Amino acid sequence: MTIFFARHVFIAICTLSLLPLIAYSSPSQKHVTHLYIASDSTATDYSLEEDYQAKRYPQTGWGQVFQPLFTPESLPRLKALHVGSKVVVDDKAKGGRSTRSFFEEGRWREIYDALQPGDVVLIQFGHNDQSKDKVDRYTPIDGYKQYLRLYVEQVRAKKARPILITSVNRNYPWVDGKLQNSHGDYPQAVKDLAAAMKVDVIDLTQLSIDHFTAKGEAYVSDNYFMHLPRGKYPGYPEGLIDNTHFKPEGAEVVAKLVFEALTKLPAKP
């Protein structure tokens, strides 16, 4: 009996002595920040699709190449976001989706249900919201802002951080060597809502316009967008001229624009 009691006392003492170590080590072990991307085809991870190399390559979404930017060396630059020792990018973007269809199909619910305090959600829509000829996705400005407001409110309710992003620009229209806004009033609607709700916003429309203009129409068309010659890629035997979607270099450039913008956001409690 005495031996039994002494043995349990010894185990209890050992356990108690380890508690400070457990308490000290747990934050670094569990502090993983999940960064979700709610968006459309410009951010989609196509590598998850079956036979990607044969059917879709070189099409690449900027969300597809976002994870490699979050390195131990780069994370200190995101201190204003209060990210953990590791950031895991969870790209939920899907081609052809608007703010409305993304919600109606339950894709937003997947993000909402998974959210934990301290997570980050990047929200970029507009390409499909403005498609008046496609009733399954078209969302007028008022509705567009309502869905964005809902997304922001629900992210905040989970004590996570929403970040609105205006649409990355298309490769048109070019006027006198300068790229112009291809999304009408939608980018301004995002910025107006961000100001009203005091939520972070990245003006990717303007960032991409400035960067693409600096590179020039010929370079951007040949290297960033899906301008494909006949017979080079298995998935596009006839070639392609697509001024919306990116090749790897274009996706990587846009991903870097978003990342650099994240490093410039203000700190919040």
N, C-alpha and C positions, 0 to 999 in steps of 0.2 A: 504493500500500500504506500509506504514511504517512498520507495523507489519510483512507483507510478506517479505520485504527486510531484516529486522532484523533477522527473522527466518532463512533465507538462509545464512546470514553472520555467524550466530551461528553454523550452520551445517558445513560450510566451515572451520571455525576455529577448530571445533572438529576433522574434517577429517585430517587437516594439523597436528594437534597435535599428531595424531596417527601414522603418517608416519614414524617417527623414530622407533617406536615400531614394525611396520610392517617390515621395512627394517632390523631391528635387528633380528627379529624372523624367517624371511623367510628362511635363509640358513639352519637352523637346521631342518626346516619342509620339505624342498624340497631336501636336500642333501642326496639322496639315491643312492648308487652305485649299478648298476646291474653287476653281474658277470656271463658271459655266458660261457657255456662249449660246444665246438665243438669237437665231438669225436665219438667213436664207442661203441660197446657193453660193454666194460670194465667200461665205465662211465655212461651208460644208467640208467635212472630212471624207473625201471620195475614196480614200484608201481602204475604208471599211466595207466598200461594196465588193461583191463577188466579181472576180476576174477584172479587177481595176486596171491592171496593166494592159490587158488586151482590149478592154471596152471603153475606158474613160481617160486613161493617161494620154496627154499630160495635164488634163484639167485638175486644178488644185485650188482648194479654198484656203483663205488665210488662217482660218482656225486649225486647219490640218497641219500647219507648220508653226503653230504658236508655242507648243510645249517646249521645244528646244531652247527658247529664249529665256526660260526660267531656270537659271543655273545658280549654284551657290554664290558665284561672283556677282550675278545681276540682282539677286533678291534684296540686298541692302538698298538698292535704288528704289524699291517699292515700299519703303518703311512707312510712308504716309497711308498706305492701304492696310497696315498692320497684318501683313501676311505672316504665315508661319515659317518654319524652317524648310518647308517643302510646299510647292504649289502644284496641284494636279489640275490640268486643263481637261474639262469634260465638255466636248464640243457637241452640242445638241442641235446645231444648225441643220436645216433641211431645205433642199432646193424647192423653189416654187411657192414658198410659204410667206404669207404676209402676217402682220400682227394678229389679224383675225383668224386666219386658217391655222396658224400655229397654236392658238388657244383652243379653237374648236376641235382640233384633232387630238387634244390631250397632251401635246408635246410640252406645253408650259407646265402642266400638272406634274410631269416627271421631274422637272427642275424644282418646283415648289416643294414637293414631298421630300426631296433629298436635301434641301437646304439646311445648313447648320449655321449658328451664329459665327460671324467672322468671314463667311464665304463671300465671294464676289460674283456678280452676274453682269456680263456684258450683253447689252440689248441693241441689236442693229437690224432694223427693218426699213423698208421703203421701196425697194426694187419692185416688189410684187403688189404692194399696197396701191401703187399708182397705175396699175394695169387695168384701165377701164374696160377693155375688151374681154377680160377674163373674170367672169362674175364669181367664180369660186374663190378668188383671192383679193379682188379689188376692195379697198377700204378707203373711203374719202377722208379728208384731213381731220374732220371732227371725230370720226370713229377711230382713226389712227391714233390720235392723241388720247382717246379714252382707254384704248387697250394699253398704250404705253404707261398711262397713269396707273392702271390696274397692276401692271407688272411691277412698277416701282413700289407701290403701296404694299404688295404682297412680299416682296423681297425685304422691305423694311420691317414688316411684321415678324419676319423670321430672324431679325437682327443681323441680316446680311447686308452687303453693300451693293446697290444697283448703280450701274454706270450706263448712261444712254450714249449711243454712238450714231451719228448721222451716216447715211449710206456712203459707201465708197463709190466714187464717181465712175461712170462708164467712159469708154474711150471715144466719146463724142458729146457735144459738137465742138469742133476745133474752129476758131475764128482768128485769123491773122497770127497763127502760131501759138495761140493760147486756148487751153481747154476750158470749156464753159460748164456750168452746173447742168447735169442731166436729170435732176430729180425734182425740178419745179419748186413748189412750196414746201415739200416734205422736210428737207433739212432744217429750214427755219422753224417749222412746227416743233421739231425735236428740241431745238435751242430755246424756244419760247416756253415749252413745258418744263424744261430743265430749270429755267430761271424761276418759274412760278412755284415749282416744288422744291427748289434749292437742292437739286440732285446733280451729281457729277455728269458732265457731258464731254465727249470727245468729238470734235468737228472733223470727222474723217473725210467728209465731202471736200472741205477746203484743203485739208492736208494732202489728200490724193491729187486734187487739182493742181496744187502748187508743185508737188513732186513730179507728176507726169509732165506738166508744162516745162519744167526745168530739163527734163530728159528729152523732150521733143516727141512729136507725133510718130515719126518713123521708128525711133528706138522703142517707144512704148508699145507700138503695134506689133513689132517683130519679136520683142522679148518678154513683154508682160502679159499680153492678152492672147486669146486662142486664135491666132492667125496661123493656120497650119497648111503647109504645102501638100499637094496630092501625093499619096503613096508613102509618106514618112511614118505615120502612126497607124497601127492595126485598127484602132477604133474609128479612124476617120480616113478611110481609103480615098475618098474624093476630096480631102482637104476641108478646110473650114475657115470662115471669117466670123468671129464671135467677139464683139466689143464689150462684153459684160463679164465674162469669166476669165480666170487667170491660168497661165502656165506657172510652173514652180517659181521662176524668178519673180514674177509679178506678185504671187501670193506671199512670198517671203518679204518683199518690200512693204506690202501693206501690213503684214504682221508686225514688222519692225516699227512702222508708223504708229500702230496701236500701242505697242509696248512702250515706245518712247513717250507717248502721250500719257500713259498710266503713271510713268515716273514723275510727271509734272503736276499731278492732281494734288489738291491740298489735303493736309492731314485732318482727320476728323476723330472725335472721341470714340 
